[in-house]
């Protein structure tokens, strides 16, 4: 892992060197901390590519400042994330930290952000309570309650009465389980069983056998980005794709960059999420085309879009502060910011610093020989319901 950190550090060094024409004071370092290695490496890759695409398209300067991204690999280990955050602030004078591929990694940095008064822009991790852990946290990804509750609403209206929930056993999975189950039960549905699988190296097979034995109308699934194809393959191996048990979930399981690998067993899965590579807007068409071109044909997923939007948030804030990089000024400028993302219109809730966005109901379909999450219904401007319920 050390080698990977050094390599990422060197690459970032090259970006900084390119900004030599600007005086040191005019360079704004942004620390992008991601799992570039380890189990969540696909998230790191997508996020890095998303942030770099924004930089490439919008130029590395804004409000008279030169923007330099310093990319660091935490290997998915929270103690490393925290140390890198401290070093980026202490040594590199980073004015914002971005990334955080998993909930524990985002949480580890919260006290660092608070103490240093440096914005922590969470572009991946999605447990609802994260933004409550520091007044310097702003999020451009999503929250699991925001995505999971609409799945329950849709299920209630579409002939699904009995559901088994299947989630990865940590923050976002627990949020998904709770917000799907509570919403579904309140509306008259029955949750037959709630199954949780471990985050690290899960063997889904024994859990899937339980789903099969329960014979529900549907299984509601949350697994983090990157695990969807292992899950779906074992789902198909157990014959669940042909068992009449419908697959529903948040869009993490039918991740855009994994659909080709999953193949036909994904067909017909209905999920709720904030981004599909098939989102039919001119902004998204341009984004997808440019992303693929810059990354050897790789499809962007929701992680890439959140990092792209994290950069949009920083650029917008710097414009508002006229280049001032004081942490309090930047956070104030981010509150209430709104823009058109490749995913659709978004804004930052000034009360919670979480993102308000459309949630789309989508179905996996084959279009021109390729699998896509095809959006067929939109719930507009959804706020994180976890925080809305408290206010
Ligand atoms: C998290 C949530 C991570 C959703 C994910 O993929 C995801 C998290 C890495 O909060 O840890 O799809």
Boltz pocket constraint, residues with backbone or C-beta under 6 A from the ligand:
constraints:
  - pocket:
      binder: B
      contacts: [[A, 40], [A, 43], [A, 101], [A, 102], [A, 103], [A, 104], [A, 124], [A, 125], [A, 126], [A, 127], [A, 171], [A, 172], [A, 223], [A, 224], [A, 225], [A, 226], [A, 252]]
      max_distance: 6.0
